[in-house]
Amino acid sequence: MYKVLLLDNEDLMRETLRCILDELEEITVIGEAASTDEALTWINVGDPDIIFLSIDNPGINIQNLCNYLKSDLRKHRVVLLMGIDSFSNRNKRVKIKADGFIRKPISKQHIIKSIGQHVPVHRSGRKSLEEMIDEFVSAVFQNDVRSIKNEWKKLAQLLISSCSHDVNSMGSIVETIVEKLEILSYKEGLFTGKEMKWKEKTRCVDKYTLESTMFDLLEELFAEMIEYKPTRKKKEIQSALHYIENNFHKGVTLEEVASHVHLSPFYLSKLFKKELNVNFVSYVTERKMERAKELLQSTDMPVLNIALELNYQEPNYFSKVFKKVTGMTPSDFRKTKEKGGNDALRKHHHIQNGKWYI
């Protein structure tokens, strides 16, 4: 069975297409959309094989939409529906690089011929949003905090691009993620006798709060993993990495981490070198510098404030360490990134560090 999505702002055109396609045994129309936002929700959730897309839809950037659909992640088949004026614009058609074109008014023969040209569709290497969510949730209980946060950033970006103007769709998808995480948490023996309240925390997320809200939830989950060690039987090094990821900005020490994973500092130090090919201090410093680069690039926080946020009480020492790791001072790093960045996306707020505000 091959899935088809119809994108046209005219109700009559979508109804005509559906009537024709409903007669074909191997085809099912999974949804109809009148706008880009509606279409992206269907695309990411339903994962259609073929998309019939009207090039005359006002307010839709056809080229950008097609580029997204034909990206390495997606690779959908796109058939453009074109009016008389748009059909004559050959240069525009070539630039868009769709898989096929049908001239309006459409006919049953043209639709059936187009379907025959584009199915069966090669589906390898393409994942639906549902599959990506399942993989992410499973990975949360198998990988370390750092890699999970990176995976969440990718998934969050996909959600934002798909549902940025549809809060209800985004909320529904986030609720699904939270439900899956809750179910697996209880299966793993976590949060026994506790009320998690994750749905309440994620109920009003939007494109501005999605990433940070889920980060908070993940930190709560990993903190529970660290505390609930006896029956989880996690690798010692993985438990240590969880704890470091949640606490490196506080100036975490080898002795502190060793205490939490019930190992001697000497043994943990040897374990770090063996498993990660780096010593404990270097690993923590690397995480601090990565966080520093994020703050320098994405906020307007003064260097002094960033140093305090990462538990460096001497800004000069922080700058010295940063330069040793990156080859440039924090200020030079920020200037370099500003040249190629978008200052409109920079966050203009300060982060509290204990009693310090800058």
N, C-alpha and C positions, 0 to 999 in steps of 0.2 A: 504494500500500500504506500503510495507516494502522497506527501502532504503539500498543499498549495495554500498560499496566502494571497488575498486580493487587496491591493492598495489603490483606492481611487476615491476622490472626494464626492463623486456622484453616486447616489444610492441606486439609481436605475442601472448604471453600468456594472456595479458590483452584483446586482441581482441577475442581470443577463449572463454574466460570467459564471455565476454559481449554477444557474439552470443548465448551462451547457456542460460544465464539469461534473455535475451530479449524475449525468448519464454515463460517465466513464467508470467502469468497475474498479480500476486500479488507482483511482484518484479520490482523495478526500479533501474538501476545503476546510481547513482548521480554523480559519478566522477571516474577518474583514476589517479593514482599517481605513479611516478617512484622513489620518494625519500621521506624521512621522513618529510621534510619541506612541500612538496606538500600535503602529506597525512594529516598532522596536520591542515592545512588550511581547507581541506575538512571536516575533523572530527569536528572541532569546529564550522564551519559555517553550514555544511549540516546535522550533527548529524545522521550518518548512524546507522542502526540497526545491520548490519553484515558487517564485514571487512574480505575480503580474502587477506591474507598477505603471500607473499613468504618468506620463511625462508632463502633462498639463496641469498637475495639481498645484494650485497657488500656495506660496509660502513654504514649499518643500525644495530643498537643495538636492536635486536628483543626483548630481555628480557625487556629492559627499556621501549620500545614502548608498549609492552603488559601490563606492570605494569601500565602505564599511562591510557591505554584503559580500564583496569579493576579496576581503582581506584573508590572510593566512589562517585566521581563526575560524572564519565562516565558510567562504567558498560556496555560497548559494547560487542557484541558477536564476538569472533575472531576465524577464521578458517585458519589454517596454511597450505600453499601449500609447500610440501617438496619433494626434489629430493631423489634419491636412497641413497646417502651418509648421508644426514641429517635425512632421515626417519629411518635409522637404529640406530640413536643415541637416545635411549629411555630415558636416564637420562636427556638429554637436553630438550626433549619434556615435561617431567614431571615437570621440573623446571620452564619452561615458563608458564605452566598452561593455555593453550589456551582451547577454547571450543570444538575444533575439528581439525582433521588432514586429509588432502587429499594428496595422493601420486601422484607425476608426473610420466608419462604424465597423465593429468586429463582426465576423461571421463564424458559424459553428465549424466550418471546414478549416479556417485559419487557426482556431484554437486547438482543434484536434491535431492538426499538423504540427503545431508548435510543441504540444505535449509529447508527441512522438519523437521529436528531435532531442528532447532534454531528459527523458527517463529511459532506462534506469539511471539514477544519479549516483555518482561516486561519493560515498559518505565517510570514507576513512579519514581520520585526522580531524574530524569535526565533532565538537561536543556541545550538547545542549546546556542551557543554564542549569537545568535540574541535575544533570550529570556532574557539572562543575561544583554545585553545592554539595552533592553527596561525597565527592572526592575531598572537598575542603573539610567537611565535618569529620570524616574518617581520619584525615591527616592530623586533626587537632589532637587526637589521642595517641598519635604515633610519633610525631616529630617534635622538635624543640620550639620554644617560643619564637625565636628569631625567624625561622623559616615560615612558621604559621602566620606571623604578622605580615611577612612579605606576600604570602599567598592571599591573605585577606585584602591587602591593598589592590591586588589585581582584580579580585572578585568585586570589590567595592567600586572600582572604576568602571567595570562592566555594568553594574547595577545603575550607577549614576548616568552613564551614557544611554542606558535603555529606558530608565524611568524618571529622569530628572524633573519632568513636568507632571508626573503622575504619582502623587504622594500615596494614593491608595494602593497602586500596584507595588511600589517600593515597600510599603508597610507589610503587604501580604507576603512578599518574598522574604523579607527579614523575619517575619513571624515563623515562616517555614524553617528557616535556618535555626532559629532559637529553639523551636520545638525539637528538631533533630538533635541539637546539642544537649538539651535537657534529657531526652530519652537515653542517649548514650552515657551521659554523666551518671544517671541513676544505675544503669547497667554496670558501670565501672565501680559502683559502690561509693560514689562521691555525693556530697551534700545530704548525707543521711540525716533525716529528722530536721532538715532546714528548708525554709521557703525561699526559693531562688529569686522570684520576682523579676526574671529577665524580660518577660513580655511587657511589663510595665515600663521598664527602662528603655525599651526599643520601640514603644508604641508610636511615638511622634517623631521618628527620625526623618530627616530630609537629606538632600544632597550635601548640605553643609555639616551635618552632625553624624552622618552614617558611619564614616570611618572611625572617628574618635569614640563613638558610643560602643561600637563592637570591640574596639581595643580595650575599653574599660571592662567589658564583659569577659573577654578572653583573659585579662589579667586576674580577674576574680576566679576564673576556672583554673588557671595554672597555679594560683596560690593554694587552691584546695588540693590540687594534685601534690604539691610539695608537702602539705601538712598530712595528707592521707597516704603515707608511704607503705605501711605494713602489707596491705593486701594487693597493692598495685604492682609490686615487684619490678619497678622500673629500673632501668640501668642507672647506676650511680652517677655517671657523668651526665646523663640526660636530666636527672633531678637537679644536679648542680647548675646546669645551663638554664633551667627554668628559673631558679632562684636568682641567678645573676641578671637575667633579662629583666626581671621585675624590680631589681634593686641596685643596678650598677650606678645609677645617677646619684645614689646616696653615699657612695664611697664604700662599697662592700669590700670586706676583707676575706682573705683565704680562710682564716680561723672561723669567721662567721658562717661562710658557706659550708665548711667542713662540719660544723656543729649541726647544721640543718639536715645534712645528708648522712649524719652519724658515721663520719669517717675522720681519721686523724688528718691534720693539715699536711703532714708529710706524705701520706698515701694519696690524698687528693691532688697534691702538687705533681706527684709522679703520674697519676692518672691523666691529668691534663696534658702533660707532655707526650704521653703514649697515644692517647686517643685523638688529640687535636693538633699535635705537632707544634704546640705553642705553650708558653708558660702562662700561669694564671694572671699575673700582672699585665702581661702584654695583651691578653684576651680582653680583660676589663677595660684597659686603656683604648683598645681598638673600638669597643662598643661606645665608649664615651665620645671618641672623636667622630664616629659615624653620626651619633646623635647631635653633636655640635655642628656638623656640616648641614644636617637637616634644618636646624634652627637658624643657622646663618642664611640659608637659602630661602626658607619659607616664612620667616618672620623678620620684623624690624627690631628685634631685641638687641640692646647694646651688648658688646662683647663681655663686659663686666657681668651683666645679668646672666649670660649663658654660662660663664665660668662658675658663678654661684649655683646655678641650676644643676650643674654637674659636680658639685661639691668641691670645686677648686676655690679655696679661700684667697689665693693669690692670683689675680688675673694675669700677671706677667708670667707666672709659671705655666698657667693654662696655655697662653700664647706660645710659649717655648715648646711645650709638648705637642701642640697642634702643628707647629711648623716642622717639628721633627718627623711627624707622621705624614703630613701632606706636602711638605716642601714649600709652604707659604704661610704667611700670618693669617689669622682669622679675618682681618679687615681686607687683605688682598684677595682671599678666597671669596668673600662676599662680593667684592667689586667684579671679579671675574665672572661669577655666576649671574650677576645683574645684567651684564652685557647681552647675554643670550636668553635671559628670562623674561617673564611677564610680571612687572611690578604690581599689576592690578590684582594678581592672585596672592600677593604677600599678605600675611596676617598681621594686622596692626594691633596687637595686644601684648601685654606683658604677662609673664608666668611668675607665680609666686614661688619663692624658695624659702620655706620657713617663715621668717618675719621680714624677709628682704623683698623690696620692690624697687625697681630701677626705672 
